[in-house]
Amino acid sequence: MKMKTARIHAFGDASVISYDDVPRPRPDFGEVLVRVAATSFNPTEAALRAGLLQAFLPVDLPYTPGWDVAGTVAEIGPGTEGFAVGDRVVGRLEGAGAAAEFVRAPGALLVPAPTSVPLTHAAALPVAGLTAWQAVFEHGKVTAGQRVLVNGAGGGVGGFVTQLAKHAGAEVIATASARSDLAVRRQGADHVIDYTVGPVPAALDGPVDTLLNLVPLSPYDAVALASAVRPGGRIVSIATPIEPPADAGVTAMHMVARNDVAHLAALVELVDAGEITLDISASYPLADLADIHRLSEAGRIRGKVVIVP
């Protein structure tokens, strides 16, 4: 039995992505077969496709992208408990593969999908949501009453970071371009700084307790942003590592999110409680994956884009 999948056959520009017929997989021990409702695009996938991450995230070719998956259980592998055919599930896959009509997934990586949103939209949650959760709560240690600067709030991770920081009770200062201003305010930002108009530090009305950086920075901009954090504050970056001066009294770290089903289940609960929303800016068919990569590399994607097989 065949299925459609998007695959990268060689490293290069977006034209290396093809839309192929491949055998439909069967679930192994501890796995389920998920009929994919949607995956979502993460900008890291464009760098991976270009071959820029082989030293840090090596993959074998041909490679099927798609770390996020939302769908329904179509088949249950041996030794897999807690699932029934037809269950709606969501998860972050370790080896990707969700850019397809079906994907094998370890049951241990899946949680029940939110019931309050379309299943296709739930695919926006795992990678970006887990990154945001761990940046805000584990590493940023954001609490009520703090002033938090979210640098890059208009992106897919930024939307979740803004909402989670606000949920924690912080005063949220977000950077975003004009096209994302309204969306970022709806997500809870108390103040929005248009980073395209001038330097962000100059627009601040005082120091912040925590800087959550979500975008690549030049060395100059990294130093300038670090100076905006008060002594005793924290810097967490998922992009460019930021090193404050040694005498600044600021704790800084560069983080890479990990898979954590407890965190993902907590995010699902917040979605169903209406505490956080999923900012889906567009939905594309799987056959158009190469076009999504081109849009991302041209800086024309805002929020999260879901991809429907």
N, C-alpha and C positions, 0 to 999 in steps of 0.2 A: 504494500500500500504506500502511495507517494504523498508528499506534502510539499508546500511551497516554503521556501526560506530565503532570507537575504544572506549572502556570504561574501567575505573578503578573500579573494584568491591570491592577491599580491599586495604589498604595501605601496601606497601611492596616493594620488588624488581620489576624489569621490568616484571617478569612473571605474575604479577597481571593484566596486560593489556590484554584485550580480544577483539576479532573482532566479533561483534554481529550483528544480524538482529533485527531491532527495527521498530516500526511504523514511517512512514514519517510524520513530523510535519506539521501543518497548521499555517499560519501566523495569529496573533491576531491583535487587533487594533493598528495602527501605525507601524506595522511590514511588512517586506517582507520575502518571502521564497527564500533563495539563494541556487542555485545549486553550490556546492563548486567545484571550479577548483583546489584550493590548500589551505592548511593552512601551517604554518611553526612551527618549533620546537624552543622553548625558554627554556634555561637551568632551569629556575625556575620550569618548569613543572615536571622535575625529582624530585626535592625536594618536590613538592606538592604530587606527586605520592607516595613518601616514607613516607608521613605523617608528614614531618618536619615543615610544614607551617600552621598546623591547628590552632595554636594560633593567627596567623596573617592573614591568608587567608583561613578560614574554608570553606569546601565544603561538600556537601551531596553525598553519594554513592548510586548507581553507578554514576560515574562522567565521562563526555565526555570532554577531553581537547581540546585545540585549540582556543587561543584568536585571532589569526590572521585569517582573511578570505579574499579570493579573489574568485569571481565567477560571475555568471549571475543571474539576478532576474528571478525566475521561477513562482512566484505567488505574488500577492499584497493583503495585508490585508485591512480590512475596515478602512477608515479614513486616509489612507496613500497616500500622494501626492508627486509628483515630480519624480515618477519612472514609467518605462514601462517594461513589460516583455521582457527579452533579454538584458537589460542594464548591462554593465560590472561595477562591484562595488568592492570596497575594504574597509575594516574597522577593527577596534579592538573591539571585543565583550567583554562586561563586565563580563558575566558569562561563557565564553568559549563556547565549543560545536561545533567548526568547524572541528573537526576530524571526519567527517561524509560526506555522499554524499549530504545531504541537511542540512541547519540550518536556524532557525528563527532568524531574526535580526531586531532590531529597525531601522527604516529608518533614524532616527536622527544620527545614528552612522556610516553611510555609505557615501562615496564620490565616484565620478566617478574614475574608475581605470585608471592608466596610459595607454596610447595608444601605447607607443614606445617600450614596453617590453611584452613578453608573459604574459598572465593573471596569469599563475601559479607562475611566478616569483614575481608578485606584492604582493603575500602573505608574502613576506619577509619584507615588508615595515612597517606595522602599529606599532607593539609593539616596535621593535628595533628603528625604525625611530623616533617615538614620544619621546622615552627615550633620544635619541641623541639630538633631536631638543631642548628639554627643558633643558638638561644638558649644551649644548653649548650656547644657546641664553638667556634663561630665568634666569638660575642660574649662569652659568659661565660668562655671559655677555661678550663673546669673541668679540673682535673688531680687525680691521686691525692693523697690526704692533705688536701685542702681541706675546709673546713666550708661546706656550701652550704645556704642556706635557700630552699626551693621554696614560694612563697606562692600557694596555689590548687592544691594537688596532686590534689585530688579531681576536677578537670575533665578533659576529653578531652585537652588538651595536657599537663596536669599529670602524668598517668600516664606519658607518654613522657619528660617532663623528669626525673621521679624515677628512672626506670629507666636513662636515659642517664647521669645524674650518678653513679649508683651503679656503672654499667658503667665509668665513667672512674676509679673508685676513690675517690670522695669520700665523706665522711661527710654523709649527707643528713638534714636537718631539714625536715619537711614540715608545712604547715598544711592541715587538713581538718576537716570536721565529723564527728560521731560516725558518721554513716551511711557515710562513706568510709574510716574509720579502718583497718579490716581490709584493704581493697583496697590502700590506700596502703602499708601495712606489707608486704604480699605483693609489691609492686612494688619493694621495697628500702629504704624509708625506715627510717633508724635510730631516729629520734625523730619522734613526731607531736604537734603542738600543735593542740588544738581551739580554733579562732579564735572560736567562739561563746561560750566560757566567759569569756574575758578578753583583754586586749591581748597580741598576739603578742610584742612585744619584752620584756615582763615575764616571759614564760615561757622565754626563752632563758637558757642558763647561761654565756653568753659571746658575744663578737663572732663574726661569720661572715666568711669570705673573699669569698663571692659571694651576692648576692640575686637570685633569678630570680622576678620578679613576673608573675603570669598573670591577675590580677583587677583590676577597677576599684577605686580607693582614694579616700577623702576626702583633702583636703590635709593634715589632721592625721595620718592614718594613714600617708600617704606619708612625711612628715617623720620620724615615729617609726620606721618600718622602715629608713629610710636611716641612722638613727643606730646601727643594729645592725651595720653593715658596718665592718670595721676599716679604718684608714688603709692605702691601697694596694690595697684591695679593689675589687670591681666590682659594679655594679647593671645588670641587663638587665630591661626591662619590655616586655611585649607589649600591655599595657593602659595604665593611667595613666602618663604620663611621671613619673619620680621625679627630683627635683633635690636632691642632697645639698648641705649648706653648702659654700661656696666653699673654706673652709679645711679641709675634711674629708679631702682627699687621696684621694677616691674617684672612680673613673671610672664614669660613668652614661650609659646610652643607651636610647632607645626604638626598638624594632625592628619591622619588618614583614617577614614571611618571604617568600622568593622561591622560584620554581620551580627545582629543581635535580635532574636525573635521577640524577646521580652520588650525591647524598645519599640519594635515594629508593632506589636500588639497594643502598646500604650498609645502609639500614634493613631492606630485604627480607632481606638476608643475616643480619642479627642476629635477625630473626624466625625464619628457618629454622634458625639455630643454637641457638635456645632462649634467647638472651640477653635478648630483650625479648618481652613478651606483649602481646596485643591485648585491652584491657579493654572488651568489648562488654556494655553494661548492658541493652540491649534491641534488638529488631528489629521494625520495623513495615512494613506494606505501603505502597507509594507513595501509595495513595488516602488514607492517614491523615496526610499531611504537615502539614496544618493543625493537627491535634491535637498533633503533635510540637512545633510552634512554640508552642502554648499551654502545654504542659508546661515548655518551656524558660523562657518568660517568667514562669512561676510558680515558677521555681527548683527544679523537680522532676526534673531530668535529672542523672545522675551518669555519669562515664566517657563512652564513645562510643555513639551510637545509629546503627544502620545501617538503611537504607531499601531495601526490596526491591520492584522493579516486578513 
